[in-house]
Amino acid sequence: MSEKYRSMEASTGTDFMSEALSHGGCKTRAAPPDDQKTPNEQAPEKPVIHLGEAPDGGLTAWLVVVAASLILFSTVGLSNAWGFFQAYYEEKLLRHISPSTIAWIGSTQYALVYLPALVTGRLFDLGYFKIPCFACSCAIVVCTFLIAECTQYWQFFLVQGLVFGICCGIMVGPALVVVSHWFYKKRGLALSLTAIGASCGSTMFPVMAQNLIPLIGFKWTVRVFGFILIATLGVSNTLLKRRLPPANVRGGLFNLEVFRNTAYSIFCISGIMVFLGLYTELTYISVSAVAMGVSKDYSFYILAIANASSIFGRLTAGLIGDKVGALNTMAAFTAVAGIVTFTWPFAKNETQLIVISSIYGFSTGGYVSLFTVVAVAMGEIEDSGRRVGMFMSLAAFGAIAGPPISGAISTASGGFVEAGYYAGSIIMCAVVLLLWARYLHLESLQEKC
C-alpha cells in the first residue's frame, strides 16, 4: 500500500469509503448508507483494520484454510455424497417410497447446509463462532451414528435431512468467512483450496461406501463415516480461529438495506436459480447410470468421478478468479455446467457418462468455490458474515426445491431428458443474471470482476 494512500486514510478518520480496495480487480462497494456516521455523531472507538492488512499467507493463515477445508470435507462432502444414499435407499431400504419423495431428504440436507447462514453469519460478525462450531460438530457425529440405526422414511428425514443439515449449515458459512479474514489478494485461491475439502469428501465417501458395504454392511459403513468425522471435526475445531475482532454493524439479522445494492440483489436471485438446477445431475446421475445399463456396482463410482473432478475445478477457478475476476470466472464455469446438464440424459454408454460427469464436476466446482468471494466484495469486511449468510440462506430455497422438482419431472416423463432440459435451462438463466450483476457492480464492460 502506498504512503500516499496511507496518509489519505489517516486524514479521513473513518472506515467508510465510497469504494474500497479492489480484490483481484473486483471493486468492493461501500457499506449501505445506514452504516455511515454523520459529522456530529460520535463514532465508537475501535481499531481501524483494512483489508490490505490481511497476511495472505503464513502458518496460522494456512492452518485456518486446512481447518475450514476439513469442516467442508465433513459437512458438504458427506452431503454431496447424497447421490449414493439416494440410489441405495431406492434399491434397498426405502423401495416402497417414490424417488421424488426420497429426494426430499437430500434436498432438505442440501438446503440446510446454506439456510442457517442467515443467523450464523450475523453471529459470526458479533463474535459467536467457536462454541456453535463445537456443539454442531458433536451433533453431526451423533447424527451420523444414528443414520445407521434408521429404518423408516421419517427417521432418515429427521436425522439425515433436518438435524444433520442444520448442523452443517451452522458451521459452513462461518468457516468460509473466516478464511476471508486471513487473505485478500489470494482470497480466491484460499477459498478454492478450502472448497477442495468438500470435493475430497464427496469423492471419498461414495467410494468407501461402495467398497465397505459388501464387506461390513450398510450400518457399519455409516459408523465408519462417524469415526472419520470425529477425527476431522476434532482437528478443525482445534485449528480454526478468526483474525478480525467482532463488529456490531447496524441493520439487524436480515439487513434489507443491503438490497439497495442492485448488483447484490441480482446476485442473490442468480444463486436461487443456480441451485434450482445445479444439484439435479449430482442427485440422479447414479440412478440414470443404472437406467442406461451401467452396472449397479460401477454406478456409484460415477458420482465419485464427478466429485473428484470438482477438486480440479475449484482449484482452477480460484487461480483464474484472482487473475480475471471471480464473477467472470463463475459465469463461465456455470455456463459450462448448464450445457453439460442439457447433454447428460443423452449419454448412451459408460464412457460418455464418465466424460459428462467429469466436465460437470469440474464446472460446478467453479461456482461453489467463488460465490463467497463475490458476496464479500459487495460490501465492507465488517459486515461480510451477514452478507454471505443472507446469500446462502436465499440460495437454500433453490437447493431444497431443485432435486424434488427434477425427480417429479423424471417420474412423470419416464426418463431424465425433460429433467435435464429443466435444470439446464434454469442454470443458463442464472448465468445471464450473473453477467447482469457483474455489469451493475462495475458499471462497465471492460473491468474485471
C-alpha positions as a Markdown table, in Angstrom:
| # | Residue | x | y | z |
|---|---|---|---|---|
| 1 | Met | 0.0 | 0.0 | 0.0 |
| 2 | Ser | 1.5 | 3.4 | -1.0 |
| 3 | Glu | 2.4 | 6.1 | 1.5 |
| 4 | Lys | 0.0 | 8.4 | -0.3 |
| 5 | Tyr | -2.9 | 6.1 | 0.3 |
| 6 | Arg | -1.9 | 5.6 | 4.0 |
| 7 | Ser | -1.9 | 9.4 | 4.5 |
| 8 | Met | -5.3 | 9.6 | 2.9 |
| 9 | Glu | -6.7 | 7.0 | 5.3 |
| 10 | Ala | -5.3 | 8.9 | 8.3 |
| 11 | Ser | -6.9 | 12.2 | 7.1 |
| 12 | Thr | -10.3 | 10.7 | 6.7 |
| 13 | Gly | -10.6 | 9.2 | 10.2 |
| 14 | Thr | -13.3 | 6.8 | 9.1 |
| 15 | Asp | -13.7 | 3.3 | 7.8 |
| 16 | Phe | -16.3 | 4.3 | 5.4 |
| 17 | Met | -15.1 | 4.7 | 1.8 |
| 18 | Ser | -17.1 | 5.2 | -1.4 |
| 19 | Glu | -15.0 | 2.4 | -3.0 |
| 20 | Ala | -12.7 | 0.2 | -1.0 |
| 21 | Leu | -9.6 | -1.5 | -2.3 |
| 22 | Ser | -10.3 | -3.9 | -5.1 |
| 23 | His | -10.0 | -7.6 | -4.9 |
| 24 | Gly | -8.5 | -9.1 | -8.0 |
| 25 | Gly | -9.9 | -6.2 | -9.9 |
| 26 | Cys | -13.4 | -6.6 | -8.4 |
| 27 | Lys | -14.3 | -3.4 | -6.7 |
| 28 | Thr | -15.6 | -3.7 | -3.1 |
| 29 | Arg | -18.6 | -1.5 | -2.7 |
| 30 | Ala | -19.1 | 0.6 | 0.4 |
| 31 | Ala | -21.5 | -0.5 | 3.1 |
| 32 | Pro | -25.1 | 0.6 | 2.9 |
| 33 | Pro | -25.9 | 4.3 | 3.8 |
| 34 | Asp | -27.3 | 3.4 | 7.1 |
| 35 | Asp | -23.8 | 2.4 | 8.4 |
| 36 | Gln | -22.4 | 5.9 | 7.7 |
| 37 | Lys | -21.9 | 8.2 | 10.6 |
| 38 | Thr | -22.9 | 11.9 | 10.4 |
| 39 | Pro | -20.3 | 14.5 | 11.1 |
| 40 | Asn | -21.8 | 15.4 | 14.5 |
| 41 | Glu | -22.2 | 11.7 | 15.6 |
| 42 | Gln | -19.6 | 10.3 | 18.0 |
| 43 | Ala | -18.1 | 7.2 | 16.4 |
| 44 | Pro | -17.2 | 4.4 | 18.8 |
| 45 | Glu | -13.5 | 3.8 | 19.3 |
| 46 | Lys | -12.2 | 0.7 | 17.6 |
| 47 | Pro | -9.1 | -0.3 | 15.8 |
| 48 | Val | -9.1 | 0.6 | 12.1 |
| 49 | Ile | -8.4 | -2.7 | 10.2 |
| 50 | His | -8.2 | -2.6 | 6.5 |
| 51 | Leu | -8.4 | -5.5 | 4.0 |
| 52 | Gly | -4.9 | -4.8 | 2.7 |
| 53 | Glu | -3.5 | -5.8 | 6.1 |
| 54 | Ala | -4.5 | -9.4 | 5.7 |
| 55 | Pro | -1.4 | -11.6 | 5.9 |
| 56 | Asp | -2.2 | -13.5 | 2.7 |
| 57 | Gly | -0.1 | -16.4 | 4.0 |
| 58 | Gly | 1.9 | -17.6 | 7.0 |
| 59 | Leu | 1.5 | -20.8 | 9.1 |
| 60 | Thr | -1.6 | -19.6 | 11.0 |
| 61 | Ala | -3.5 | -18.5 | 7.9 |
| 62 | Trp | -2.9 | -21.7 | 6.0 |
| 63 | Leu | -3.8 | -23.8 | 9.1 |
| 64 | Val | -7.1 | -21.9 | 9.1 |
| 65 | Val | -7.6 | -23.0 | 5.5 |
| 66 | Val | -6.8 | -26.6 | 6.5 |
| 67 | Ala | -9.3 | -26.4 | 9.3 |
| 68 | Ala | -12.1 | -24.8 | 7.2 |
| 69 | Ser | -11.4 | -27.4 | 4.5 |
| 70 | Leu | -11.8 | -30.2 | 7.0 |
| 71 | Ile | -15.2 | -28.7 | 8.0 |
| 72 | Leu | -16.3 | -28.7 | 4.4 |
| 73 | Phe | -15.0 | -32.3 | 4.0 |
| 74 | Ser | -17.1 | -33.4 | 6.9 |
| 75 | Thr | -20.3 | -31.4 | 6.1 |
| 76 | Val | -20.6 | -30.5 | 2.5 |
| 77 | Gly | -18.6 | -33.6 | 1.4 |
| 78 | Leu | -21.0 | -36.0 | 3.1 |
| 79 | Ser | -24.0 | -34.0 | 2.0 |
| 80 | Asn | -22.8 | -34.1 | -1.7 |
| 81 | Ala | -22.5 | -37.9 | -1.4 |
| 82 | Trp | -26.3 | -38.0 | -1.2 |
| 83 | Gly | -26.4 | -39.5 | -4.7 |
| 84 | Phe | -25.1 | -42.7 | -3.2 |
| 85 | Phe | -27.7 | -42.7 | -0.5 |
| 86 | Gln | -30.4 | -41.9 | -3.0 |
| 87 | Ala | -29.6 | -44.9 | -5.1 |
| 88 | Tyr | -29.1 | -47.2 | -2.1 |
| 89 | Tyr | -32.4 | -46.2 | -0.4 |
| 90 | Glu | -34.3 | -46.6 | -3.7 |
| 91 | Glu | -32.9 | -50.1 | -4.2 |
| 92 | Lys | -32.7 | -51.4 | -0.6 |
| 93 | Leu | -34.0 | -49.6 | 2.4 |
| 94 | Leu | -36.9 | -47.5 | 1.0 |
| 95 | Arg | -38.1 | -49.4 | -2.0 |
| 96 | His | -41.7 | -48.6 | -1.3 |
| 97 | Ile | -41.1 | -44.9 | -1.4 |
| 98 | Ser | -41.0 | -42.9 | -4.7 |
| 99 | Pro | -37.7 | -41.4 | -5.9 |
| 100 | Ser | -39.1 | -37.9 | -5.7 |
| 101 | Thr | -40.1 | -38.4 | -2.1 |
| 102 | Ile | -36.7 | -39.9 | -1.1 |
| 103 | Ala | -35.0 | -36.9 | -2.8 |
| 104 | Trp | -36.6 | -34.6 | -0.3 |
| 105 | Ile | -34.2 | -36.0 | 2.3 |
| 106 | Gly | -31.2 | -35.0 | 0.2 |
| 107 | Ser | -32.7 | -31.6 | -1.0 |
| 108 | Thr | -33.5 | -30.7 | 2.6 |
| 109 | Gln | -30.0 | -31.5 | 3.6 |
| 110 | Tyr | -28.5 | -29.5 | 0.7 |
| 111 | Ala | -30.7 | -26.5 | 1.6 |
| 112 | Leu | -29.9 | -26.6 | 5.3 |
| 113 | Val | -26.2 | -26.5 | 4.5 |
| 114 | Tyr | -26.9 | -22.9 | 3.3 |
| 115 | Leu | -30.1 | -21.8 | 5.1 |
| 116 | Pro | -28.9 | -21.3 | 8.6 |
| 117 | Ala | -26.1 | -19.0 | 7.3 |
| 118 | Leu | -28.5 | -16.1 | 7.8 |
| 119 | Val | -28.2 | -16.5 | 11.5 |
| 120 | Thr | -24.7 | -17.9 | 11.7 |
| 121 | Gly | -23.3 | -15.1 | 9.5 |
| 122 | Arg | -24.7 | -12.4 | 11.8 |
| 123 | Leu | -23.5 | -14.3 | 14.9 |
| 124 | Phe | -20.0 | -14.6 | 13.4 |
| 125 | Asp | -19.8 | -10.9 | 12.9 |
| 126 | Leu | -20.8 | -10.4 | 16.6 |
| 127 | Gly | -18.1 | -12.9 | 17.7 |
| 128 | Tyr | -20.1 | -16.1 | 18.4 |
| 129 | Phe | -18.2 | -18.7 | 16.5 |
| 130 | Lys | -16.2 | -21.4 | 18.4 |
| 131 | Ile | -18.9 | -22.7 | 20.7 |
| 132 | Pro | -21.6 | -23.1 | 18.0 |
| 133 | Cys | -19.0 | -24.8 | 15.8 |
| 134 | Phe | -18.0 | -27.3 | 18.6 |
| 135 | Ala | -21.6 | -28.1 | 19.5 |
| 136 | Cys | -22.6 | -28.8 | 15.9 |
| 137 | Ser | -19.6 | -30.9 | 15.4 |
| 138 | Cys | -20.7 | -33.2 | 18.3 |
| 139 | Ala | -24.3 | -33.2 | 16.9 |
| 140 | Ile | -23.1 | -34.2 | 13.4 |
| 141 | Val | -21.2 | -37.1 | 14.8 |
| 142 | Val | -24.2 | -38.3 | 16.7 |
| 143 | Cys | -26.5 | -38.0 | 13.7 |
| 144 | Thr | -24.1 | -40.0 | 11.5 |
| 145 | Phe | -24.2 | -42.9 | 14.0 |
| 146 | Leu | -28.0 | -42.6 | 14.2 |
| 147 | Ile | -28.4 | -42.9 | 10.4 |
| 148 | Ala | -27.1 | -46.4 | 10.8 |
| 149 | Glu | -30.0 | -47.3 | 13.1 |
| 150 | Cys | -32.8 | -45.7 | 11.0 |
| 151 | Thr | -35.3 | -47.9 | 9.2 |
| 152 | Gln | -38.3 | -45.7 | 8.4 |
| 153 | Tyr | -38.5 | -42.8 | 6.0 |
| 154 | Trp | -39.4 | -40.2 | 8.7 |
| 155 | Gln | -36.4 | -41.3 | 10.7 |
| 156 | Phe | -34.0 | -40.7 | 7.8 |
| 157 | Phe | -35.7 | -37.4 | 7.0 |
| 158 | Leu | -35.4 | -36.2 | 10.6 |
| 159 | Val | -31.8 | -37.3 | 11.3 |
| 160 | Gln | -30.1 | -37.1 | 7.9 |
| 161 | Gly | -32.2 | -34.4 | 6.3 |
| 162 | Leu | -33.1 | -32.0 | 9.1 |
| 163 | Val | -30.7 | -32.3 | 12.1 |
| 164 | Phe | -27.6 | -33.2 | 10.1 |
| 165 | Gly | -28.4 | -30.4 | 7.5 |
| 166 | Ile | -29.0 | -27.7 | 10.2 |
| 167 | Cys | -25.7 | -28.5 | 12.0 |
| 168 | Cys | -23.8 | -28.5 | 8.7 |
| 169 | Gly | -25.3 | -25.1 | 7.9 |
| 170 | Ile | -24.3 | -23.6 | 11.2 |
| 171 | Met | -20.7 | -24.5 | 10.5 |
| 172 | Val | -20.2 | -23.9 | 6.8 |
| 173 | Gly | -20.9 | -20.2 | 6.5 |
| 174 | Pro | -18.6 | -19.0 | 9.2 |
| 175 | Ala | -15.9 | -21.4 | 8.1 |
| 176 | Leu | -15.9 | -19.8 | 4.7 |
| 177 | Val | -16.0 | -16.2 | 6.0 |
| 178 | Val | -13.2 | -16.7 | 8.5 |
| 179 | Val | -10.8 | -17.7 | 5.6 |
| 180 | Ser | -11.6 | -14.2 | 4.1 |
| 181 | His | -10.2 | -12.6 | 7.3 |
| 182 | Trp | -6.7 | -14.0 | 6.5 |
| 183 | Phe | -6.5 | -13.5 | 2.8 |
| 184 | Tyr | -7.0 | -10.5 | 0.5 |
| 185 | Lys | -5.1 | -10.7 | -2.8 |
| 186 | Lys | -5.1 | -14.5 | -2.6 |
| 187 | Arg | -8.6 | -14.8 | -1.3 |
| 188 | Gly | -9.9 | -16.7 | -4.4 |
| 189 | Leu | -7.1 | -19.2 | -4.2 |
| 190 | Ala | -7.6 | -19.7 | -0.4 |
| 191 | Leu | -11.3 | -20.2 | -0.7 |
| 192 | Ser | -10.8 | -22.6 | -3.6 |
| 193 | Leu | -8.4 | -24.7 | -1.6 |
| 194 | Thr | -10.9 | -24.6 | 1.3 |
| 195 | Ala | -13.6 | -25.8 | -1.0 |
| 196 | Ile | -11.4 | -28.7 | -2.2 |
| 197 | Gly | -12.2 | -30.3 | 1.2 |
| 198 | Ala | -15.9 | -30.7 | 0.1 |
| 199 | Ser | -14.8 | -32.3 | -3.2 |
| 200 | Cys | -12.5 | -34.8 | -1.4 |
| 201 | Gly | -15.3 | -35.8 | 1.0 |
| 202 | Ser | -17.8 | -36.0 | -1.9 |
| 203 | Thr | -15.4 | -38.4 | -3.6 |
| 204 | Met | -14.2 | -40.4 | -0.7 |
| 205 | Phe | -17.5 | -41.2 | 1.0 |
| 206 | Pro | -19.2 | -42.9 | -2.1 |
| 207 | Val | -16.1 | -44.9 | -2.9 |
| 208 | Met | -15.7 | -46.1 | 0.7 |
| 209 | Ala | -19.4 | -47.0 | 0.8 |
| 210 | Gln | -19.2 | -49.0 | -2.4 |
| 211 | Asn | -16.2 | -51.0 | -1.1 |
| 212 | Leu | -17.2 | -51.3 | 2.5 |
| 213 | Ile | -20.9 | -52.3 | 2.3 |
| 214 | Pro | -20.2 | -55.7 | 0.7 |
| 215 | Leu | -17.7 | -56.4 | 3.5 |
| 216 | Ile | -19.3 | -55.0 | 6.7 |
| 217 | Gly | -22.8 | -53.9 | 5.6 |
| 218 | Phe | -24.5 | -50.5 | 5.5 |
| 219 | Lys | -24.7 | -49.9 | 9.2 |
| 220 | Trp | -21.0 | -50.4 | 9.9 |
| 221 | Thr | -20.1 | -48.4 | 6.8 |
| 222 | Val | -22.0 | -45.4 | 8.2 |
| 223 | Arg | -20.4 | -45.9 | 11.6 |
| 224 | Val | -17.0 | -45.8 | 9.9 |
| 225 | Phe | -18.1 | -42.4 | 8.4 |
| 226 | Gly | -18.9 | -41.3 | 12.0 |
| 227 | Phe | -15.4 | -42.2 | 13.3 |
| 228 | Ile | -13.8 | -40.3 | 10.4 |
| 229 | Leu | -15.9 | -37.2 | 11.3 |
| 230 | Ile | -14.7 | -37.4 | 14.9 |
| 231 | Ala | -11.1 | -37.1 | 13.7 |
| 232 | Thr | -11.7 | -34.4 | 11.0 |
| 233 | Leu | -14.0 | -32.2 | 13.1 |
| 234 | Gly | -11.8 | -32.6 | 16.1 |
| 235 | Val | -8.8 | -31.2 | 14.2 |
| 236 | Ser | -10.8 | -28.4 | 12.6 |
| 237 | Asn | -12.2 | -27.2 | 15.9 |
| 238 | Thr | -8.6 | -27.0 | 17.3 |
| 239 | Leu | -7.1 | -25.0 | 14.4 |
| 240 | Leu | -9.9 | -22.7 | 13.3 |
| 241 | Lys | -9.6 | -19.1 | 14.5 |
| 242 | Arg | -10.6 | -15.6 | 13.4 |
| 243 | Arg | -8.3 | -12.6 | 12.8 |
| 244 | Leu | -10.6 | -9.6 | 12.9 |
| 245 | Pro | -12.4 | -8.5 | 16.1 |
| 246 | Pro | -16.2 | -8.8 | 16.3 |
| 247 | Ala | -18.1 | -5.8 | 14.8 |
| 248 | Asn | -21.7 | -4.9 | 15.8 |
| 249 | Val | -22.7 | -3.4 | 12.5 |
| 250 | Arg | -26.1 | -1.9 | 12.1 |
| 251 | Gly | -29.1 | -3.4 | 10.3 |
| 252 | Gly | -30.1 | -6.4 | 12.4 |
| 253 | Leu | -30.2 | -10.0 | 11.4 |
| 254 | Phe | -31.6 | -9.6 | 7.9 |
| 255 | Asn | -30.4 | -6.2 | 6.6 |
| 256 | Leu | -32.8 | -5.1 | 3.9 |
| 257 | Glu | -30.6 | -2.0 | 3.3 |
| 258 | Val | -28.1 | -4.3 | 1.6 |
| 259 | Phe | -30.6 | -4.9 | -1.2 |
| 260 | Arg | -30.3 | -1.3 | -2.2 |
| 261 | Asn | -27.2 | -2.5 | -3.9 |
| 262 | Thr | -29.0 | -3.8 | -7.0 |
| 263 | Ala | -25.9 | -5.9 | -8.1 |
| 264 | Tyr | -26.1 | -7.8 | -4.8 |
| 265 | Ser | -29.8 | -8.3 | -5.2 |
| 266 | Ile | -29.4 | -9.8 | -8.7 |
| 267 | Phe | -26.5 | -11.9 | -7.5 |
| 268 | Cys | -28.8 | -13.4 | -4.8 |
| 269 | Ile | -31.5 | -14.2 | -7.3 |
| 270 | Ser | -29.0 | -15.9 | -9.5 |
| 271 | Gly | -27.9 | -18.0 | -6.5 |
| 272 | Ile | -31.5 | -19.3 | -6.1 |
| 273 | Met | -31.8 | -20.2 | -9.7 |
| 274 | Val | -28.4 | -21.9 | -9.9 |
| 275 | Phe | -29.2 | -24.2 | -7.0 |
| 276 | Leu | -32.6 | -25.0 | -8.5 |
| 277 | Gly | -30.7 | -26.8 | -11.3 |
| 278 | Leu | -27.2 | -27.5 | -10.1 |
| 279 | Tyr | -27.9 | -30.4 | -7.8 |
| 280 | Thr | -30.1 | -32.3 | -10.3 |
| 281 | Glu | -27.3 | -34.2 | -12.1 |
| 282 | Leu | -25.4 | -34.7 | -8.8 |
| 283 | Thr | -28.5 | -36.3 | -7.3 |
| 284 | Tyr | -29.7 | -38.5 | -10.1 |
| 285 | Ile | -26.5 | -39.4 | -12.0 |
| 286 | Ser | -26.1 | -42.8 | -10.3 |
| 287 | Val | -29.7 | -43.7 | -10.9 |
| 288 | Ser | -29.5 | -42.6 | -14.5 |
| 289 | Ala | -26.4 | -44.7 | -15.0 |
| 290 | Val | -28.2 | -47.8 | -13.9 |
| 291 | Ala | -31.1 | -46.9 | -16.2 |
| 292 | Met | -28.8 | -46.7 | -19.2 |
| 293 | Gly | -27.2 | -50.1 | -18.5 |
| 294 | Val | -24.2 | -49.3 | -16.3 |
| 295 | Ser | -23.8 | -52.0 | -13.6 |
| 296 | Lys | -25.1 | -51.1 | -10.1 |
| 297 | Asp | -21.6 | -51.6 | -8.6 |
| 298 | Tyr | -20.0 | -49.2 | -11.0 |
| 299 | Ser | -22.8 | -46.6 | -11.0 |
| 300 | Phe | -21.6 | -45.4 | -7.5 |
| 301 | Tyr | -18.2 | -44.5 | -9.0 |
| 302 | Ile | -19.8 | -42.2 | -11.5 |
| 303 | Leu | -20.8 | -39.9 | -8.6 |
| 304 | Ala | -17.3 | -40.1 | -7.2 |
| 305 | Ile | -15.8 | -39.2 | -10.6 |
| 306 | Ala | -18.0 | -36.1 | -10.7 |
| 307 | Asn | -17.0 | -35.0 | -7.2 |
| 308 | Ala | -13.3 | -35.8 | -7.8 |
| 309 | Ser | -13.4 | -33.6 | -11.0 |
| 310 | Ser | -14.7 | -30.7 | -8.9 |
| 311 | Ile | -11.4 | -30.7 | -7.0 |
| 312 | Phe | -9.6 | -29.5 | -10.1 |
| 313 | Gly | -12.5 | -27.2 | -11.0 |
| 314 | Arg | -12.3 | -25.5 | -7.6 |
| 315 | Leu | -8.6 | -25.0 | -7.7 |
| 316 | Thr | -8.6 | -23.8 | -11.3 |
| 317 | Ala | -11.4 | -21.4 | -10.6 |
| 318 | Gly | -9.6 | -19.9 | -7.7 |
| 319 | Leu | -6.4 | -19.3 | -9.7 |
| 320 | Ile | -8.3 | -17.9 | -12.6 |
| 321 | Gly | -10.6 | -15.8 | -10.4 |
| 322 | Asp | -7.7 | -14.0 | -8.8 |
| 323 | Lys | -6.5 | -13.0 | -12.3 |
| 324 | Val | -9.6 | -12.2 | -14.3 |
| 325 | Gly | -12.2 | -11.7 | -11.5 |
| 326 | Ala | -14.5 | -14.0 | -9.5 |
| 327 | Leu | -17.8 | -13.1 | -11.2 |
| 328 | Asn | -16.3 | -13.5 | -14.7 |
| 329 | Thr | -14.9 | -17.0 | -13.7 |
| 330 | Met | -18.2 | -18.1 | -12.1 |
| 331 | Ala | -20.3 | -17.1 | -15.1 |
| 332 | Ala | -18.0 | -19.1 | -17.5 |
| 333 | Phe | -17.9 | -22.2 | -15.3 |
| 334 | Thr | -21.6 | -22.1 | -14.6 |
| 335 | Ala | -22.4 | -21.8 | -18.3 |
| 336 | Val | -20.4 | -25.0 | -19.0 |
| 337 | Ala | -22.3 | -26.7 | -16.1 |
| 338 | Gly | -25.6 | -25.7 | -17.8 |
| 339 | Ile | -24.6 | -27.1 | -21.2 |
| 340 | Val | -23.4 | -30.4 | -19.7 |
| 341 | Thr | -26.7 | -30.7 | -17.8 |
| 342 | Phe | -28.5 | -30.5 | -21.1 |
| 343 | Thr | -26.3 | -33.3 | -22.6 |
| 344 | Trp | -26.3 | -35.6 | -19.5 |
| 345 | Pro | -29.5 | -37.5 | -20.3 |
| 346 | Phe | -28.3 | -38.3 | -23.9 |
| 347 | Ala | -25.3 | -40.3 | -22.8 |
| 348 | Lys | -25.5 | -43.7 | -24.4 |
| 349 | Asn | -22.7 | -45.7 | -22.7 |
| 350 | Glu | -20.4 | -45.7 | -19.7 |
| 351 | Thr | -17.6 | -43.8 | -21.5 |
| 352 | Gln | -19.9 | -40.9 | -22.4 |
| 353 | Leu | -21.3 | -40.8 | -18.9 |
| 354 | Ile | -17.8 | -40.6 | -17.4 |
| 355 | Val | -16.8 | -37.7 | -19.7 |
| 356 | Ile | -20.0 | -35.8 | -19.0 |
| 357 | Ser | -19.7 | -36.4 | -15.2 |
| 358 | Ser | -16.1 | -35.2 | -15.3 |
| 359 | Ile | -16.9 | -32.0 | -17.1 |
| 360 | Tyr | -19.9 | -31.4 | -14.9 |
| 361 | Gly | -17.9 | -31.9 | -11.7 |
| 362 | Phe | -15.2 | -29.6 | -12.9 |
| 363 | Ser | -17.6 | -26.8 | -13.9 |
| 364 | Thr | -19.7 | -26.9 | -10.8 |
| 365 | Gly | -16.6 | -26.5 | -8.7 |
| 366 | Gly | -16.0 | -23.1 | -10.2 |
| 367 | Tyr | -19.3 | -21.8 | -8.9 |
| 368 | Val | -19.3 | -23.2 | -5.3 |
| 369 | Ser | -15.7 | -22.2 | -4.7 |
| 370 | Leu | -16.2 | -18.5 | -5.6 |
| 371 | Phe | -19.6 | -17.3 | -4.6 |
| 372 | Thr | -18.2 | -16.3 | -1.2 |
| 373 | Val | -15.6 | -14.1 | -2.8 |
| 374 | Val | -18.3 | -12.1 | -4.7 |
| 375 | Ala | -20.6 | -11.7 | -1.7 |
| 376 | Val | -17.7 | -10.4 | 0.4 |
| 377 | Ala | -16.6 | -8.0 | -2.3 |
| 378 | Met | -20.1 | -6.3 | -2.4 |
| 379 | Gly | -19.6 | -4.5 | 0.9 |
| 380 | Glu | -17.5 | -3.9 | 3.9 |
| 381 | Ile | -15.5 | -6.7 | 5.6 |
| 382 | Glu | -17.0 | -6.0 | 9.0 |
| 383 | Asp | -20.4 | -7.0 | 7.5 |
| 384 | Ser | -19.2 | -9.9 | 5.4 |
| 385 | Gly | -20.6 | -12.7 | 7.6 |
| 386 | Arg | -24.1 | -11.4 | 7.4 |
| 387 | Arg | -23.9 | -10.6 | 3.7 |
| 388 | Val | -22.6 | -14.1 | 2.9 |
| 389 | Gly | -25.2 | -15.6 | 5.2 |
| 390 | Met | -28.0 | -13.8 | 3.5 |
| 391 | Phe | -26.9 | -15.0 | 0.1 |
| 392 | Met | -26.5 | -18.6 | 1.3 |
| 393 | Ser | -29.9 | -18.6 | 3.0 |
| 394 | Leu | -31.7 | -17.3 | 0.0 |
| 395 | Ala | -29.9 | -19.8 | -2.3 |
| 396 | Ala | -31.1 | -22.6 | 0.0 |
| 397 | Phe | -34.6 | -22.2 | -1.3 |
| 398 | Gly | -33.3 | -23.3 | -4.7 |
| 399 | Ala | -31.4 | -26.2 | -3.2 |
| 400 | Ile | -34.4 | -27.6 | -1.4 |
| 401 | Ala | -36.8 | -27.4 | -4.3 |
| 402 | Gly | -34.5 | -28.3 | -7.2 |
| 403 | Pro | -33.9 | -32.1 | -6.8 |
| 404 | Pro | -37.6 | -33.0 | -5.9 |
| 405 | Ile | -38.8 | -30.9 | -8.9 |
| 406 | Ser | -36.4 | -32.7 | -11.2 |
| 407 | Gly | -37.4 | -36.1 | -9.6 |
| 408 | Ala | -41.1 | -35.3 | -10.2 |
| 409 | Ile | -40.4 | -34.4 | -13.9 |
| 410 | Ser | -38.4 | -37.5 | -14.3 |
| 411 | Thr | -41.1 | -39.7 | -12.8 |
| 412 | Ala | -43.8 | -38.1 | -14.9 |
| 413 | Ser | -41.8 | -38.3 | -18.2 |
| 414 | Gly | -40.3 | -41.7 | -17.6 |
| 415 | Gly | -36.8 | -40.6 | -18.1 |
| 416 | Phe | -34.2 | -37.8 | -17.5 |
| 417 | Val | -34.4 | -35.9 | -20.7 |
| 418 | Glu | -37.0 | -33.4 | -19.6 |
| 419 | Ala | -35.3 | -33.1 | -16.2 |
| 420 | Gly | -32.1 | -32.2 | -18.0 |
| 421 | Tyr | -33.9 | -29.6 | -20.1 |
| 422 | Tyr | -35.4 | -28.1 | -16.9 |
| 423 | Ala | -32.2 | -28.0 | -14.9 |
| 424 | Gly | -30.0 | -26.8 | -17.8 |
| 425 | Ser | -32.4 | -24.0 | -18.7 |
| 426 | Ile | -32.5 | -22.8 | -15.1 |
| 427 | Ile | -28.7 | -22.8 | -14.8 |
| 428 | Met | -28.4 | -20.8 | -18.1 |
| 429 | Cys | -30.8 | -18.2 | -16.9 |
| 430 | Ala | -28.7 | -17.9 | -13.7 |
| 431 | Val | -25.7 | -17.2 | -15.9 |
| 432 | Val | -27.4 | -14.3 | -17.5 |
| 433 | Leu | -28.2 | -12.9 | -14.1 |
| 434 | Leu | -24.6 | -13.3 | -13.0 |
| 435 | Leu | -23.4 | -11.2 | -16.0 |
| 436 | Trp | -26.1 | -8.6 | -15.2 |
| 437 | Ala | -24.9 | -8.4 | -11.6 |
| 438 | Arg | -21.3 | -8.0 | -12.9 |
| 439 | Tyr | -22.4 | -5.1 | -15.1 |
| 440 | Leu | -24.3 | -3.4 | -12.3 |
| 441 | His | -21.5 | -3.8 | -9.9 |
| 442 | Leu | -18.8 | -2.3 | -12.2 |
| 443 | Glu | -21.0 | -0.2 | -14.4 |
| 444 | Ser | -18.5 | -1.1 | -17.1 |
| 445 | Leu | -18.0 | -4.0 | -19.6 |
| 446 | Gln | -14.2 | -3.7 | -19.6 |
| 447 | Glu | -13.2 | -4.0 | -16.0 |
| 448 | Lys | -12.7 | -7.5 | -14.4 |
| 449 | Cys | -14.8 | -8.7 | -11.5 |
